[in-house]
């Protein structure tokens, strides 16, 4: 920071706001808290309209696409945000008030910027990140209403990105440049991580992750999927951006799911999976994601 090389001030702020009790627990607790913050940042910065959840038998992870229609979801999303905001304010006792920073952002978004998808998308993510931060620091209670408001903001922002190509394009331009400048060491990190993560994935998810990592590690030409080369894959730059979004989003979601789901960890241990090694590999993927996007 003193040298002027630090660029990720959002990440820096969130680390600085780690509760004092965690710092008092020592370096291991702080490192774990920082990895959780990094995972959340990576998941937010590489949005893919899907969630990661356990398989029915609970011993692997799979991808479940979010149900997004082809229509313009801007108005519907803002209506949902307004309803969730009013519910959180009406319930009371959670620290959220009309004068709060996040409430002012959301009110302005709903009343002033409803016709500007780019502004709405940015403000919804800003409000969601700030609400997350306040819940973590105990400024706001982790009540169902506050958590529901956070989830509604994030979902609505994802819907906008999915249905407004210019917004997704602006986000992808910066990532595309970073991917072109990836070092051999960064590519190797992904290649080494892929087989470590594989035991916790379904066959379908494992194959998709393997193909996407190959695209990122070998950017000189597109890699055909299942023996075909579709129109989008004739543009290696576009294919790389899509692959990066999937790899980094899924890596962050898998890391968080594995950290939060004790039953899943126990089943993986019983199958002989080194959970600590998997978490370490996923943490490396998350760090690379944050480095590439700055």
Residue, then its C-alpha position, 0 to 999 in steps of 0.5 A: x500500500x505504501x508503494x502505491x501498488x495496492x488496487x483492491x480497496x474494497x477488499x482492503x476495507x473488508x479485511x480492516x473491518x474483521x471483528x476484533x474478536x477474530x483478530x484476538x484469536x490469532x493468525x489462523x482465525x484471521x487468515x480464515x476470515x480473509x479467505x472467506x472475504x476473498x471468496x465473497x468478492x470473487x463470487x460477486x465479481x464473477x457473476x454467473x446465474x447459477x448456484x452450487x449445491x450438494x447432490x441428493x446423496x450429499x457427497x459431491x457438489x453440482x451446478x444448478x442454473x438460476x431460472x432467468x427469463x428472456x424478458x427485461x427483468x429490471x422492473x420486476x427486480x426493482x419491485x422485489x428489492x423495494x418489497x424486501x427493503x420495506x419488509x426489513x425496515x418495517x420489522x425493525x430491531x435489526x439496525x436498519x433505518x431510513x437514514x442508513x447508507x444502504x437504504x438511501x442508495x436503494x431508495x435513489x436507485x428505485x426512484x431516480x435511476x430505475x431506467x438506467x440498468x447499468x446504474x441499477x446493477x452497480x448500485x444493487x451490488x454496492x448496497x448488497x456488499x455494504x449490507x454484507x459488511x454491516x452484518x459481519x461487523x454486527x452493525x446490522x442483525x443477521x435477521x431473515x429480513x436483512x439477509x433476504x434484502x441482500x439476496x434480493x439485491x444480488x439476484x436482481x443484479x445478476x438478472x440485469x447482467x443476464x438480460x442486458x448485454x452491454x452491461x455484461x460487455x463492459x464488465x468483460x472488457x477488463x477481464x479480457x485484458x487481464x486474461x491476455x496477460x496471465x503469467x505461466x505461473x498463474x496458468x499452472x496454478x489452475x492446472x494444478x488445482x483442477x485435479x485436486x478439486x475434481x473429487x468433490x464435483x459431479x462428472x458433468x461439473x468436473x468435465x466442464x471445469x476441466x474444459x474451462x481451465x484448459x481454455x484459460x491455460x491454453x489461450x492460443x486457440x479455442x478448445x472444441x466442446x464435445x467435438x464441435x466448434x460453435x460460433x462463439x468458440x471461434x472467438x478465443x477472447x470471448x471463450x476465455x472470458x466466459x470460461x473465467x467467469x464460470x471457473x472463478x464463480x464456481x470456485x468461490x461458490x464451492x469454497x463457501x459451500x465446503x466451508x459452511x456445510x459440515x455434513x458435506x465435509x464429513x461425507x467427503x472425508x469418509x470417501x477419502x477426500x483431503x478436504x483441507x487440500x481441496x480448500x487450499x486449491x479453491x483458495x488459490x483459484x479465488x486469489x487468482x480471480x481477485x488478482x486478475x480483476x484487480 
